[in-house]
Each structure stands twice: as C-alpha cells, then as structure tokens.
Amino acid sequence: MKRGAKITAFVDKITFPGIFFAWMFVIFIFGLLYYLVGLSSPTIQSVSHELNLLDYVYFSFITATTIGYGDIIPVGLGKVLVALEGIISLLIYGIVISKLVYFKQEVILEEIYNISFEERLNRLRSTLYLFRADLSKRIGRTEMKVISNVEIRDLPTTINSFNNTLADIVRLTTHGNRYNEFVRKLDDIHLELLLNSVVLSANKLVDLLKALQYYKYYKDFWKNQNAMNALSNVRHSLGKIIEIYKDHPDEKARSKIQDILEAKKNIEQYILGR
C-alpha cells in the first residue's frame, strides 16, 4: 500500500471524539512543556502577574486555537515550541475539515445510491412484467394454434432474457461479492414485491410450457438445443435466489421462496420429461 493510501486509511479511522481528545492532549502536553522548560529558562512571560501552571496551559490553549490575546507572550525557546504547537494544531484542523467534507460526501453518495438502487429495483420489476406480457401473448397464440415456428424458435431468446434478469437480481442482492460495498440489503416490502414478480414470471413460464405441451408444440420447442440450455439456466438462477432467501426472517418472503421453489420443480419436470 502506498504511503498516501496509508495516511488516508488512518485519517478515515479517526473519529471526532478521538480528534477532540487528541487535541486536548496536545494542549496539555505543550502547556506542560512550556512549564518544564521554563524552569531553567523562561518560555513565556506576562507583564501583569506571576505565572503558574494553569497560565502555561492557558497559553497553550490560546496558541492551539490561534486566538493569541497578547496578555502572555512567548520568549526564548518558547517561540520554537509555539511554532511547533501551531503546526500540529493546523494539522488537526485539517483533519477535522477533511472529516467533515468526507462525511458530507458520504451522505450525498448514500442518497445518490439509494435513488439508483430504487431505480434498478423498479427496472427489474418492469422487465419481469414485460416478460410476462410477452409470454401471455405467446400462450394466447399457442392456444389459438396460430403460433409460428419462428416464434417457437425465438422462445429460448425470450427465456434467456428472463434468466438475465434473475442474474441481475442475484447480483443486486447478494452480500459477500467483490462489490459488496455497493450492495444494500433489501427491506421487507421491496423484497416481497421483487420476489412476487419472480414468482409470477416463473409461473408464467410454466404456463407456457404447459400450453406448448398440450397443443403439441412441445417437441418442436425442444428441437432447439438452446431451449434446454435456457430453461436449465433459469432453473439454476431460481435456485440461487432460493438459496439466498430461504432462511429470511420475514414470513412473507419465505412464503414467496416456497412458491419459487414450486415453480422451479415444475420447470425441472419439463426439462426431465422433454
């Protein structure tokens, strides 16, 4: 790790209470230094009264805060100590300012990410809705026996789009991947809505397979090797979602997972019985 990165990591770990206590420690230490060094040669002086230990700490405080009333002034080696304390105090102020800026940036980034996260969830649900609408049209054409061979051959592409959406859901909600700092835990309401969309879409796919089988289009569908691969991918992605949320504390979410599991089993039956 580069030195700059180490310094940044160190500053990030410092808390505001930690900075405050460090600053107070610096003030006290320099007040003590002014006093101890002043025992052999004067470091500060006042024209109005004789100095005591409290005056030395007071002078350290007004030096660290850059107030400088002028009632007590540095002399001799005290000037060197004043310069050193001033530099350290400025560094502490710099850390405070950087922490404030960093905190504000974090708040802004969090708000931006929350908006982006909501948009991604809505986009996923919209994609699943369009997938169901497309399958409904194909089911209707199958039942009316007007579906064409071209449409049947194109079904794997449609099913693969469903699998891609499922994969996006897994990536969006999985904790522990290399992008986990950008992954937010779904609240129960959004999770229930998203899982419900998955359930409806998986069941709509099962309805399509039933229609293809009932109206004797099933063998034509399976002539395309991509169809089996597409359904196998969907089954795999549904299994990942089940694995992620099978032990979720929310009862409604677990209920939706059971529905997804049932749809997955139905898809597996069609794969095995092709």
Beta strands, then each sheet from edge to edge (+ up, - down):
strand 1: 44-45
strand 2: 73-74
sheet 1: 1+ 2-
end
